[in-house]
Amino acid sequence: MNLTGKVALVTGGSGDIGGAIARCLGAAGAYVVVTFVGAADAAAAAVRDIEAAGGKAGAQQLDQRSPQDIEACIRSVAETHGRLDILINNAAWNIGIPFPDLDALTPDIWDRVLETNLRAPFLLARAAARLLKADGGGHIVNISSAGGISPGSSSIAYSSSKAGLNHLTRCLAVAMAPDVAVNCVAPGLVENTRMAKRLPEAVAKGARAQAVLGRVGQAEDIAQQVLMFVTSTSITGQTMVVDGGMPGAMR
């Protein structure tokens, strides 16, 4: 799977899953732009790893709750590289609030989750549409969650944002066809990630117990599914769950 000559933007590439995706795309030959909010050191480490393996990459700060930052980020990619072939909407934010604790899910928390996890992927796709449609067309892969399919995750807000992202994937697949393929990967529990550590322990234990393969998904599994999507020429509007086989997310 050769992505030589392609440019990929991975939001939240400083994180565990985003870093795995960035390294995978870099190993396949793409120039990878790794975005981060505050974790500059982690973003730099991802860039170093890609370069050490013979790839090319750079880091860029992005607060994706800011529409102005999103526009500036895409403008910078256009000015620096003249193209964008792959957009990975990976960056997200969560907080552990058990579903029954409705009072703890304040309007401010709700807005932060939805702005980061759902509004930003749309704004990034909109800002990048012209670049993605050029040079023979491109790919968007949204990183969602099994919690957007079945009601269980770090919070109601997180599940709702990811359910919206699953449907946004389908809507963008229609809106951006035939030039851009839009797909989605929906991880379940991914061990040893910052996101997983914010899950209520009961949710994490339940995921481990339900996975019919005896193991939950790993960051590298998600990265490989992303690579499959961005090298396909005939798949769009699909959400692939990577969770070790939890019956609640089997659709």
BATOR-83089 format. One line per field, with one value per residue: x, y, z of N, C-alpha, C in turn; residue in one letter; residue number from 1; chain. Coordinates in Angstrom, 2 decimals, decimal comma, padded with zeros to 5 digits. Example, Ala and Ser with C-alpha at 12.3 -4.5 7.8 and 13.67 -1.06 7.14 Angstrom:
BATOR-83089
n.x = c(013,19; 012,85)
n.y = c(-005,69; -002,25)
n.z = c(007,80; 007,08)
ca.x = c(012,30; 013,67)
ca.y = c(-004,50; -001,06)
ca.z = c(007,80; 007,14)
c.x = c(013,20; 012,90)
c.y = c(-003,30; 000,03)
c.z = c(007,80; 007,87)
res = c(a; s)
n = c(1; 2)
chain = c(A; A)
//
This chain:
BATOR-83089
n.x = c(000,85; 000,99; 001,55; 003,08; 003,91; 001,51; -000,32; -001,13; -003,31; -003,46; -005,49; -005,06; -002,79; -000,86; -001,75; -002,50; -003,93; -004,08; -001,34; -000,49; -001,87; -000,73; 001,97; 001,63; 000,59; 002,75; 004,71; 003,71; 004,33; 003,22; 003,39; 003,05; 001,06; 000,97; -001,26; -001,74; -002,94; -001,98; 000,03; 002,85; 005,34; 004,72; 003,69; 005,96; 007,52; 006,14; 006,59; 009,39; 009,64; 008,43; 010,16; 012,54; 012,00; 012,25; 010,34; 008,35; 007,37; 005,56; 004,74; 001,85; 000,16; -003,20; -006,24; -009,13; -011,61; -011,84; -013,07; -011,57; -008,93; -009,07; -009,51; -007,12; -005,25; -005,78; -005,28; -002,56; -001,56; -002,21; -000,64; 001,93; 002,21; 000,63; -001,35; -003,78; -004,47; -005,49; -007,55; -007,66; -009,88; -009,32; -008,88; -010,28; -012,34; -012,95; -014,69; -015,07; -018,20; -020,68; -023,58; -026,10; -025,70; -026,92; -026,90; -024,23; -023,37; -022,85; -023,97; -021,67; -019,74; -021,05; -021,08; -018,33; -017,56; -019,19; -018,47; -015,77; -015,73; -017,67; -018,59; -016,12; -014,91; -016,70; -016,25; -013,55; -013,63; -015,18; -013,52; -011,34; -012,29; -011,94; -009,20; -009,10; -010,66; -009,18; -006,56; -007,30; -008,91; -009,68; -009,48; -011,41; -011,23; -013,03; -012,63; -014,46; -016,51; -017,38; -019,19; -020,86; -022,63; -023,78; -025,31; -023,07; -020,31; -017,77; -019,41; -022,76; -022,69; -020,38; -021,01; -023,20; -021,98; -020,35; -022,18; -023,38; -021,15; -020,83; -023,08; -022,61; -020,47; -021,73; -023,35; -021,44; -020,18; -022,05; -022,29; -019,73; -019,09; -018,36; -015,71; -014,39; -013,88; -015,49; -015,15; -015,37; -013,92; -014,71; -013,65; -013,75; -013,14; -009,83; -006,97; -004,64; -004,59; -005,00; -007,66; -009,01; -008,40; -010,03; -012,48; -015,31; -014,70; -016,43; -017,49; -015,23; -014,50; -016,75; -016,52; -014,20; -015,07; -017,10; -015,99; -015,81; -013,62; -011,80; -010,03; -009,67; -009,75; -006,67; -004,42; -002,88; -004,45; -006,53; -005,16; -004,36; -006,83; -007,61; -005,63; -006,41; -008,88; -008,03; -006,64; -008,41; -010,57; -013,25; -014,94; -017,15; -018,86; -019,04; -018,94; -016,63; -016,36; -014,00; -013,32; -012,81; -015,01; -017,62; -020,86; -022,90; -022,21; -022,39; -023,58)
n.y = c(-001,19; 001,89; 005,20; 007,21; 010,52; 011,53; 013,69; 013,78; 014,73; 014,41; 014,77; 015,40; 013,85; 013,62; 011,98; 008,66; 006,84; 008,49; 008,93; 006,35; 006,03; 008,11; 007,28; 004,91; 005,79; 007,37; 005,40; 004,18; 005,93; 008,50; 012,08; 013,34; 015,45; 016,25; 017,07; 018,93; 019,97; 020,81; 019,06; 019,24; 017,96; 015,23; 015,23; 015,98; 013,75; 011,79; 012,75; 012,51; 009,72; 008,90; 010,08; 008,80; 006,28; 006,62; 008,18; 011,20; 014,09; 016,58; 018,85; 020,55; 023,03; 022,93; 024,08; 022,66; 023,46; 025,98; 027,71; 029,52; 028,68; 026,21; 026,94; 028,34; 026,29; 024,52; 026,28; 026,70; 024,14; 024,05; 026,16; 025,29; 022,69; 022,48; 020,67; 018,30; 015,12; 013,24; 013,27; 012,77; 012,63; 012,53; 013,66; 014,15; 014,68; 013,58; 012,84; 011,24; 010,50; 008,91; 007,49; 007,67; 009,95; 012,64; 015,32; 015,98; 016,27; 018,99; 021,97; 023,28; 021,22; 019,48; 021,12; 021,41; 018,77; 018,17; 020,21; 019,66; 016,96; 016,58; 018,96; 020,02; 018,00; 018,28; 020,99; 020,88; 019,11; 020,66; 022,92; 021,74; 020,71; 021,59; 021,12; 018,36; 017,37; 017,81; 016,77; 014,14; 013,25; 012,48; 011,23; 010,95; 009,95; 009,35; 009,09; 007,39; 005,86; 002,83; 003,41; 005,20; 003,66; 001,72; 002,27; 003,13; 004,42; 006,86; 008,97; 010,33; 012,52; 012,03; 009,60; 010,53; 012,45; 010,84; 009,15; 011,05; 011,63; 009,24; 009,35; 011,76; 010,96; 009,36; 011,31; 013,15; 011,46; 011,29; 014,00; 014,73; 013,06; 012,45; 012,64; 012,44; 009,97; 008,96; 007,62; 005,69; 004,74; 002,91; 002,56; 000,32; -000,18; 000,78; -000,39; 000,99; 003,67; 007,25; 008,04; 005,67; 005,50; 007,39; 006,29; 005,17; 002,61; 000,44; 000,41; -000,12; -002,67; -004,11; -004,00; -005,50; -007,98; -008,63; -008,84; -010,93; -012,08; -012,28; -010,27; -006,74; -004,01; -002,73; 000,09; -000,14; -001,82; -000,14; 001,78; 000,24; -000,32; 002,23; 002,69; 000,82; 001,91; 004,39; 003,57; 002,31; 002,17; 001,96; 002,09; 003,81; 005,88; 004,14; 002,58; 001,05; -001,14; -001,63; -003,59; -005,99; -007,57; -006,92; -007,78; -005,83; -003,82; -004,92; -004,61)
n.z = c(000,00; -001,15; -000,46; -001,45; -002,26; -001,46; 000,77; 004,13; 006,74; 010,13; 012,72; 016,18; 016,28; 018,15; 020,11; 021,43; 019,68; 017,41; 016,98; 016,30; 013,89; 012,38; 012,23; 010,80; 008,32; 007,55; 007,25; 005,04; 003,08; 002,87; 003,31; 006,48; 008,34; 011,59; 014,02; 017,08; 020,32; 022,95; 023,48; 022,54; 022,71; 022,44; 019,86; 018,45; 018,96; 017,51; 014,93; 014,81; 014,98; 012,59; 010,72; 011,41; 010,51; 007,87; 006,67; 006,03; 007,80; 009,71; 012,39; 013,66; 015,46; 016,59; 017,61; 017,60; 018,37; 017,57; 014,90; 013,39; 013,79; 012,50; 009,81; 009,38; 009,71; 007,54; 005,48; 005,86; 005,24; 002,54; 001,55; 002,17; 001,12; -001,12; -001,64; -000,39; 000,45; 002,20; 004,99; 008,36; 010,81; 013,86; 016,40; 019,62; 022,54; 025,84; 028,92; 032,01; 032,93; 034,53; 032,99; 034,45; 036,00; 035,49; 036,27; 036,49; 033,92; 032,51; 030,71; 029,69; 029,56; 027,80; 025,47; 024,98; 024,39; 022,12; 020,32; 019,91; 019,05; 017,06; 015,68; 014,82; 013,04; 010,87; 010,15; 009,47; 007,28; 005,54; 005,21; 004,00; 001,64; -001,07; -001,57; -001,11; -003,15; -005,40; -007,73; -008,49; -006,45; -002,95; 000,46; 003,43; 006,76; 009,55; 013,05; 015,18; 017,60; 019,25; 021,16; 019,98; 018,68; 020,34; 023,54; 025,59; 027,11; 027,89; 028,59; 028,23; 026,53; 025,02; 023,69; 022,22; 020,60; 019,02; 017,79; 016,20; 014,60; 013,21; 011,53; 010,25; 008,71; 006,75; 005,56; 004,56; 002,78; 000,75; 000,10; -000,80; -002,83; -006,34; -005,75; -003,28; -000,91; 002,03; 005,13; 008,21; 011,30; 014,13; 017,15; 019,99; 023,41; 023,81; 024,92; 027,31; 026,56; 026,74; 026,48; 027,18; 029,87; 030,97; 031,03; 032,90; 035,30; 035,35; 032,79; 031,24; 032,21; 031,45; 028,66; 028,21; 029,09; 027,29; 024,76; 022,10; 020,89; 022,87; 023,31; 023,27; 020,87; 019,46; 019,19; 016,88; 015,30; 014,60; 013,13; 010,92; 009,78; 009,00; 007,05; 005,16; 004,33; 003,15; 000,97; -000,61; -003,47; -003,75; -001,57; 000,51; 002,89; 005,04; 008,30; 010,28; 012,90; 015,44; 017,87; 019,10; 018,92; 020,20; 021,07; 021,31; 019,54; 017,10; 013,98)
ca.x = c(000,00; 001,95; 000,98; 004,13; 003,43; 000,28; -000,21; -002,17; -003,45; -004,00; -005,75; -004,77; -001,72; -000,01; -002,33; -002,13; -004,49; -003,64; 000,07; -000,38; -002,32; 000,28; 003,14; 001,24; 000,53; 004,11; 005,41; 003,19; 004,88; 002,60; 003,87; 002,02; 000,96; 000,49; -001,73; -001,80; -003,42; -000,98; 001,07; 003,86; 006,40; 004,22; 003,61; 007,34; 007,98; 005,55; 007,32; 010,72; 009,50; 008,16; 011,39; 013,53; 011,65; 012,45; 009,22; 008,38; 006,27; 005,70; 003,72; 001,16; -000,79; -004,57; -007,36; -010,22; -012,83; -011,81; -013,20; -010,48; -007,77; -009,27; -009,26; -005,69; -004,53; -005,92; -004,59; -001,13; -001,27; -002,27; 000,51; 003,18; 002,29; -000,10; -002,32; -004,15; -005,11; -006,08; -007,88; -008,06; -010,50; -009,10; -008,86; -011,55; -012,21; -013,98; -014,60; -015,84; -019,42; -021,63; -024,82; -027,18; -025,39; -027,31; -026,56; -022,80; -023,14; -023,26; -023,97; -020,32; -019,11; -021,73; -020,62; -016,93; -017,50; -019,79; -017,67; -014,52; -015,89; -018,60; -018,55; -014,80; -014,74; -017,43; -015,57; -012,31; -014,00; -015,61; -012,37; -010,39; -012,98; -011,35; -007,93; -009,34; -011,27; -008,20; -005,55; -007,88; -009,78; -009,02; -010,16; -011,60; -011,58; -013,39; -012,43; -015,65; -016,47; -018,48; -020,16; -021,82; -023,52; -024,54; -025,25; -022,11; -019,02; -017,36; -020,51; -023,82; -022,24; -019,41; -021,76; -024,02; -021,10; -019,85; -023,32; -023,47; -020,02; -021,14; -024,01; -021,90; -019,69; -022,61; -023,78; -020,32; -019,91; -022,97; -022,02; -018,42; -018,94; -017,58; -014,28; -013,82; -014,47; -015,57; -015,43; -015,27; -013,50; -015,31; -013,01; -014,31; -012,08; -008,46; -006,19; -003,42; -004,68; -005,54; -009,12; -009,48; -008,22; -011,11; -013,73; -015,68; -014,14; -017,48; -017,62; -014,04; -014,61; -017,80; -016,00; -013,27; -015,83; -017,99; -015,27; -015,88; -012,29; -010,96; -009,17; -010,26; -008,94; -005,42; -004,21; -002,35; -005,57; -007,26; -004,31; -004,41; -008,14; -007,52; -004,83; -007,24; -009,85; -007,45; -006,08; -009,51; -011,18; -014,67; -015,66; -017,46; -020,05; -019,07; -018,35; -016,08; -016,12; -012,80; -013,52; -012,67; -016,24; -018,64; -022,16; -023,72; -021,84; -022,49; -024,72)
ca.y = c(000,00; 002,97; 006,54; 008,16; 011,70; 011,98; 014,47; 013,39; 015,52; 013,58; 015,60; 014,65; 012,89; 013,54; 011,01; 007,25; 006,32; 009,37; 008,67; 005,08; 006,28; 008,94; 006,44; 003,95; 006,50; 007,75; 004,21; 003,86; 006,87; 009,82; 013,15; 013,40; 016,63; 015,79; 018,21; 018,79; 021,16; 021,21; 018,03; 019,47; 016,94; 013,98; 015,42; 015,96; 012,36; 011,10; 013,21; 011,89; 008,29; 008,78; 010,41; 007,76; 005,13; 006,98; 008,96; 012,66; 014,55; 017,84; 019,05; 021,84; 023,22; 023,16; 024,01; 022,45; 024,13; 027,31; 027,72; 030,29; 027,80; 025,20; 027,58; 028,65; 025,03; 024,05; 027,26; 026,42; 022,93; 024,41; 027,01; 024,55; 021,46; 022,62; 019,59; 017,49; 013,92; 012,41; 013,94; 011,84; 013,35; 011,67; 014,38; 014,12; 014,93; 012,93; 012,96; 010,15; 010,84; 007,80; 007,90; 008,11; 011,21; 013,67; 016,66; 016,24; 016,59; 020,38; 022,52; 023,58; 019,96; 019,04; 021,92; 021,10; 017,47; 018,22; 021,09; 018,99; 015,64; 016,53; 020,16; 020,20; 017,19; 018,89; 022,21; 020,48; 018,59; 021,79; 023,76; 020,99; 020,08; 021,93; 020,40; 016,92; 017,03; 018,02; 015,72; 012,80; 012,93; 012,10; 010,40; 011,36; 008,87; 009,84; 008,12; 007,49; 005,01; 001,88; 004,08; 005,90; 002,65; 001,20; 003,28; 002,88; 005,07; 007,70; 009,86; 010,49; 013,50; 011,39; 008,69; 011,32; 013,08; 009,82; 008,76; 012,09; 011,50; 008,12; 009,78; 012,77; 010,21; 009,00; 012,54; 013,69; 010,54; 011,72; 015,39; 014,92; 012,13; 011,22; 012,95; 012,14; 008,86; 009,30; 006,43; 005,88; 003,63; 003,07; 001,68; 000,13; 000,08; 000,62; -000,44; 001,78; 005,00; 008,27; 007,98; 004,51; 005,76; 008,26; 005,54; 004,56; 001,27; -000,54; 000,36; -000,81; -004,10; -004,69; -004,16; -006,65; -009,22; -008,90; -009,01; -012,36; -012,56; -012,38; -009,09; -005,56; -003,46; -002,05; 001,26; -000,57; -002,35; 001,01; 002,36; -000,60; -000,13; 003,53; 002,51; 000,12; 002,86; 005,44; 002,98; 001,71; 003,01; 001,60; 002,05; 005,11; 005,92; 002,97; 002,63; -000,25; -001,24; -002,38; -003,66; -007,35; -008,29; -006,73; -007,98; -004,62; -002,95; -005,67; -004,12)
ca.z = c(000,00; -001,32; -000,44; -001,82; -002,94; -000,83; 002,01; 005,08; 007,96; 011,21; 013,89; 017,40; 016,02; 019,34; 021,03; 021,26; 018,43; 016,33; 016,72; 015,57; 012,52; 011,72; 011,94; 009,77; 007,04; 007,21; 006,79; 003,71; 002,12; 002,89; 004,18; 007,51; 009,21; 012,89; 014,80; 018,54; 021,03; 023,92; 023,63; 021,50; 022,81; 021,87; 018,41; 017,95; 019,02; 016,37; 013,74; 014,85; 014,68; 011,16; 010,00; 011,69; 009,69; 006,46; 006,16; 006,14; 008,64; 010,41; 013,43; 013,61; 016,55; 016,14; 018,55; 016,66; 018,80; 016,98; 013,44; 012,81; 013,78; 011,47; 008,52; 009,29; 009,56; 006,17; 004,63; 005,99; 004,47; 001,13; 001,20; 002,34; 000,33; -002,37; -001,80; 000,76; -000,09; 003,26; 006,25; 009,42; 011,92; 015,01; 017,68; 020,35; 023,98; 026,65; 030,37; 032,59; 033,68; 034,39; 032,33; 035,34; 036,69; 034,53; 036,75; 036,28; 032,51; 032,43; 029,35; 029,23; 029,18; 026,57; 024,34; 024,68; 023,73; 020,78; 019,46; 019,58; 018,46; 015,95; 014,85; 014,21; 011,84; 009,75; 009,71; 008,80; 005,96; 004,72; 004,88; 003,17; 000,52; -002,38; -001,70; -001,16; -004,44; -006,47; -007,97; -008,59; -005,32; -001,71; 001,46; 004,82; 007,69; 010,88; 014,13; 016,01; 018,78; 019,40; 022,02; 019,13; 018,12; 021,47; 024,60; 026,66; 026,85; 029,01; 028,97; 027,24; 025,53; 024,13; 022,83; 021,29; 019,60; 018,11; 016,96; 015,18; 013,67; 012,33; 010,49; 009,46; 007,72; 005,64; 004,89; 003,79; 001,66; -000,31; -000,28; -001,42; -003,96; -006,42; -005,66; -001,96; -000,16; 003,45; 005,93; 009,66; 012,14; 015,45; 018,14; 021,31; 024,37; 023,31; 026,16; 027,51; 025,95; 027,66; 026,40; 027,94; 031,29; 031,44; 031,08; 034,19; 035,34; 035,03; 031,33; 030,73; 032,56; 030,62; 027,30; 028,20; 029,30; 026,17; 023,50; 021,81; 020,50; 024,05; 023,39; 022,67; 019,79; 019,77; 018,34; 015,58; 014,54; 014,07; 012,09; 009,73; 009,14; 008,33; 005,85; 004,18; 003,78; 002,32; -000,24; -001,35; -004,51; -003,94; -000,29; 001,09; 003,73; 005,92; 009,64; 010,68; 014,33; 015,82; 019,33; 019,59; 018,73; 021,24; 020,44; 021,28; 018,41; 015,84; 013,18)
c.x = c(000,89; 001,24; 002,01; 003,55; 002,15; 000,60; -001,40; -002,14; -004,13; -004,23; -005,56; -003,71; -000,73; -000,53; -001,96; -002,63; -004,02; -002,18; 000,28; -000,80; -001,27; 001,50; 002,85; 001,20; 001,91; 004,90; 004,95; 003,61; 004,30; 003,43; 002,75; 002,14; 000,26; 000,02; -001,81; -002,40; -002,35; 000,20; 002,11; 004,94; 005,96; 004,11; 005,00; 007,90; 007,42; 006,28; 008,70; 010,65; 009,27; 009,43; 012,46; 013,28; 011,76; 011,32; 009,41; 007,16; 006,60; 004,57; 003,12; 000,15; -002,17; -005,52; -008,61; -011,58; -012,92; -011,97; -012,07; -009,19; -007,87; -008,97; -007,77; -004,86; -004,59; -005,21; -003,08; -000,72; -001,25; -001,05; 001,82; 003,32; 001,56; -001,14; -002,66; -004,96; -005,90; -006,32; -008,36; -008,58; -010,45; -009,25; -010,25; -011,26; -013,31; -013,70; -015,50; -016,99; -020,41; -022,97; -025,90; -026,94; -025,66; -026,87; -025,09; -022,48; -023,69; -023,30; -022,57; -019,59; -019,72; -021,18; -019,17; -016,80; -018,02; -019,00; -016,39; -014,74; -016,78; -018,55; -017,22; -014,57; -015,50; -016,70; -014,26; -012,60; -014,41; -014,43; -011,43; -010,99; -012,31; -010,05; -008,17; -009,91; -010,29; -007,34; -006,13; -008,72; -009,02; -009,90; -010,29; -011,89; -011,83; -013,17; -013,55; -015,49; -017,62; -019,57; -021,16; -022,81; -024,39; -024,32; -024,36; -020,79; -018,68; -018,48; -021,58; -023,39; -021,30; -020,13; -022,58; -023,16; -020,63; -020,97; -023,52; -022,36; -020,24; -022,07; -023,41; -021,05; -020,54; -023,04; -022,67; -019,98; -020,81; -022,57; -020,73; -018,12; -019,01; -016,09; -013,63; -014,59; -014,39; -015,99; -015,11; -014,78; -014,03; -014,66; -013,92; -013,24; -010,73; -007,55; -004,99; -003,42; -005,25; -007,07; -009,65; -009,40; -009,29; -012,45; -014,05; -015,25; -015,18; -017,64; -016,44; -014,11; -015,65; -017,32; -015,07; -014,04; -016,64; -017,26; -015,15; -014,53; -011,34; -009,97; -009,90; -009,32; -007,68; -005,24; -003,72; -003,45; -006,34; -006,47; -004,37; -005,75; -008,19; -006,75; -005,63; -008,24; -009,19; -006,75; -007,16; -010,05; -012,68; -015,47; -015,90; -018,74; -020,16; -018,42; -017,92; -015,75; -014,90; -012,80; -013,34; -013,96; -017,22; -020,02; -023,00; -023,42; -021,90; -023,76; -024,55)
c.y = c(001,24; 004,31; 007,60; 009,30; 012,27; 012,79; 014,12; 014,32; 014,64; 014,47; 014,76; 013,60; 012,77; 012,50; 009,59; 006,68; 007,17; 009,16; 007,39; 005,25; 007,07; 008,12; 005,45; 004,62; 006,95; 006,57; 003,80; 004,88; 008,26; 010,81; 013,39; 014,69; 016,19; 017,01; 017,87; 020,06; 021,66; 020,26; 018,14; 018,40; 015,62; 014,07; 015,36; 014,54; 011,55; 011,48; 012,55; 010,41; 008,07; 009,03; 009,35; 006,51; 005,43; 007,79; 010,45; 013,12; 015,92; 017,98; 020,44; 021,92; 023,53; 023,02; 023,87; 022,89; 025,52; 027,22; 028,48; 029,47; 026,74; 025,78; 027,86; 027,38; 024,53; 024,99; 027,02; 025,19; 023,25; 025,21; 026,23; 023,40; 021,54; 021,54; 019,00; 016,31; 013,14; 013,27; 012,88; 012,67; 012,46; 012,40; 014,39; 014,43; 014,18; 013,17; 011,88; 010,63; 009,70; 008,29; 008,36; 009,47; 012,38; 015,07; 017,00; 016,61; 017,99; 020,85; 022,81; 022,31; 019,44; 019,79; 021,60; 019,77; 017,55; 019,12; 020,40; 017,77; 015,59; 017,77; 020,29; 019,29; 017,74; 020,11; 021,90; 019,94; 019,72; 022,63; 023,08; 020,47; 020,36; 021,17; 018,90; 016,49; 017,14; 016,78; 014,31; 012,38; 012,41; 011,29; 011,16; 010,09; 009,52; 008,73; 008,32; 006,61; 004,02; 002,45; 004,92; 004,96; 002,03; 002,14; 002,89; 003,50; 005,89; 008,62; 009,85; 011,46; 012,86; 010,44; 009,45; 011,96; 012,06; 009,23; 009,78; 011,98; 010,33; 008,56; 010,90; 012,09; 009,87; 010,23; 013,13; 012,78; 010,89; 013,09; 015,55; 013,92; 012,92; 011,42; 012,51; 010,98; 009,18; 008,06; 006,68; 004,59; 003,91; 002,11; 001,47; 000,54; -000,18; 000,73; 000,51; 003,10; 005,98; 008,25; 006,84; 004,77; 006,69; 007,54; 005,14; 003,10; 000,20; -000,70; -000,40; -002,31; -004,80; -004,94; -005,37; -007,96; -009,61; -009,21; -010,50; -012,93; -012,69; -011,25; -007,93; -005,03; -002,78; -000,87; 000,87; -001,16; -001,21; 001,65; 001,55; -000,49; 001,20; 003,39; 001,80; 001,08; 003,83; 004,89; 002,28; 002,70; 002,78; 001,54; 003,48; 005,00; 004,80; 003,26; 001,21; -000,23; -002,11; -002,47; -005,06; -008,15; -008,17; -006,84; -006,72; -003,70; -003,69; -005,26; -004,54)
c.z = c(000,00; -001,39; -000,79; -002,64; -002,36; 000,43; 002,89; 006,29; 009,00; 012,42; 015,15; 017,20; 017,16; 020,32; 020,67; 019,94; 017,26; 015,98; 015,95; 014,12; 011,76; 011,33; 010,82; 008,40; 006,59; 006,65; 005,39; 002,66; 002,12; 003,70; 005,19; 008,31; 010,48; 013,68; 016,28; 019,10; 021,98; 024,03; 022,53; 021,52; 022,19; 020,36; 017,79; 017,95; 017,86; 015,08; 013,68; 014,47; 013,18; 010,36; 010,21; 010,86; 008,20; 005,86; 006,35; 006,91; 009,22; 011,41; 013,31; 014,75; 015,99; 017,32; 017,71; 017,19; 018,20; 015,47; 012,75; 012,74; 012,69; 010,09; 008,33; 009,07; 008,12; 005,20; 004,67; 005,20; 002,98; 000,71; 001,24; 001,35; -001,02; -002,61; -000,44; 000,23; 000,94; 004,49; 007,24; 010,60; 013,16; 016,35; 018,32; 021,82; 024,70; 028,12; 030,95; 033,44; 033,50; 033,84; 033,32; 036,00; 035,75; 034,97; 036,51; 034,84; 032,25; 030,97; 028,82; 028,79; 027,88; 025,36; 023,98; 023,93; 022,30; 019,83; 019,00; 018,71; 017,23; 015,06; 014,12; 013,00; 010,63; 009,23; 009,01; 007,40; 005,03; 004,27; 003,89; 001,87; -000,82; -002,59; -001,87; -002,51; -005,60; -006,66; -007,94; -007,41; -004,11; -000,80; 002,77; 005,62; 009,05; 011,89; 015,15; 017,25; 018,73; 020,31; 021,25; 018,48; 019,20; 022,66; 025,76; 026,29; 028,07; 029,48; 027,89; 026,15; 024,54; 023,17; 021,80; 020,20; 018,58; 017,25; 015,85; 014,15; 012,72; 011,20; 009,64; 008,37; 006,50; 004,84; 004,03; 002,62; 000,48; -000,83; -001,09; -002,54; -005,28; -006,14; -004,36; -001,34; 001,32; 004,22; 007,39; 010,32; 013,55; 016,43; 019,35; 022,32; 023,71; 024,52; 026,12; 026,75; 026,97; 027,66; 027,27; 029,44; 031,85; 031,51; 032,52; 034,19; 034,99; 033,53; 030,74; 031,01; 031,70; 029,20; 027,22; 028,28; 028,07; 024,87; 023,17; 021,35; 021,68; 024,18; 022,75; 021,59; 020,31; 018,81; 016,95; 014,70; 013,86; 012,93; 010,80; 009,01; 008,41; 007,02; 004,77; 003,52; 002,79; 001,07; -001,07; -002,38; -004,63; -002,65; 000,18; 001,91; 004,74; 007,28; 010,02; 012,16; 014,58; 017,34; 019,90; 019,51; 019,89; 020,61; 020,34; 020,14; 017,08; 015,12; 011,74)
res = c(m; n; l; t; g; k; v; a; l; v; t; g; g; s; g; d; i; g; g; a; i; a; r; c; l; g; a; a; g; a; y; v; v; v; t; f; v; g; a; a; d; a; a; a; a; a; v; r; d; i; e; a; a; g; g; k; a; g; a; q; q; l; d; q; r; s; p; q; d; i; e; a; c; i; r; s; v; a; e; t; h; g; r; l; d; i; l; i; n; n; a; a; w; n; i; g; i; p; f; p; d; l; d; a; l; t; p; d; i; w; d; r; v; l; e; t; n; l; r; a; p; f; l; l; a; r; a; a; a; r; l; l; k; a; d; g; g; g; h; i; v; n; i; s; s; a; g; g; i; s; p; g; s; s; s; i; a; y; s; s; s; k; a; g; l; n; h; l; t; r; c; l; a; v; a; m; a; p; d; v; a; v; n; c; v; a; p; g; l; v; e; n; t; r; m; a; k; r; l; p; e; a; v; a; k; g; a; r; a; q; a; v; l; g; r; v; g; q; a; e; d; i; a; q; q; v; l; m; f; v; t; s; t; s; i; t; g; q; t; m; v; v; d; g; g; m; p; g; a; m; r)
n = c(1; 2; 3; 4; 5; 6; 7; 8; 9; 10; 11; 12; 13; 14; 15; 16; 17; 18; 19; 20; 21; 22; 23; 24; 25; 26; 27; 28; 29; 30; 31; 32; 33; 34; 35; 36; 37; 38; 39; 40; 41; 42; 43; 44; 45; 46; 47; 48; 49; 50; 51; 52; 53; 54; 55; 56; 57; 58; 59; 60; 61; 62; 63; 64; 65; 66; 67; 68; 69; 70; 71; 72; 73; 74; 75; 76; 77; 78; 79; 80; 81; 82; 83; 84; 85; 86; 87; 88; 89; 90; 91; 92; 93; 94; 95; 96; 97; 98; 99; 100; 101; 102; 103; 104; 105; 106; 107; 108; 109; 110; 111; 112; 113; 114; 115; 116; 117; 118; 119; 120; 121; 122; 123; 124; 125; 126; 127; 128; 129; 130; 131; 132; 133; 134; 135; 136; 137; 138; 139; 140; 141; 142; 143; 144; 145; 146; 147; 148; 149; 150; 151; 152; 153; 154; 155; 156; 157; 158; 159; 160; 161; 162; 163; 164; 165; 166; 167; 168; 169; 170; 171; 172; 173; 174; 175; 176; 177; 178; 179; 180; 181; 182; 183; 184; 185; 186; 187; 188; 189; 190; 191; 192; 193; 194; 195; 196; 197; 198; 199; 200; 201; 202; 203; 204; 205; 206; 207; 208; 209; 210; 211; 212; 213; 214; 215; 216; 217; 218; 219; 220; 221; 222; 223; 224; 225; 226; 227; 228; 229; 230; 231; 232; 233; 234; 235; 236; 237; 238; 239; 240; 241; 242; 243; 244; 245; 246; 247; 248; 249; 250; 251)
chain = c(A; A; A; A; A; A; A; A; A; A; A; A; A; A; A; A; A; A; A; A; A; A; A; A; A; A; A; A; A; A; A; A; A; A; A; A; A; A; A; A; A; A; A; A; A; A; A; A; A; A; A; A; A; A; A; A; A; A; A; A; A; A; A; A; A; A; A; A; A; A; A; A; A; A; A; A; A; A; A; A; A; A; A; A; A; A; A; A; A; A; A; A; A; A; A; A; A; A; A; A; A; A; A; A; A; A; A; A; A; A; A; A; A; A; A; A; A; A; A; A; A; A; A; A; A; A; A; A; A; A; A; A; A; A; A; A; A; A; A; A; A; A; A; A; A; A; A; A; A; A; A; A; A; A; A; A; A; A; A; A; A; A; A; A; A; A; A; A; A; A; A; A; A; A; A; A; A; A; A; A; A; A; A; A; A; A; A; A; A; A; A; A; A; A; A; A; A; A; A; A; A; A; A; A; A; A; A; A; A; A; A; A; A; A; A; A; A; A; A; A; A; A; A; A; A; A; A; A; A; A; A; A; A; A; A; A; A; A; A; A; A; A; A; A; A; A; A; A; A; A; A)
//
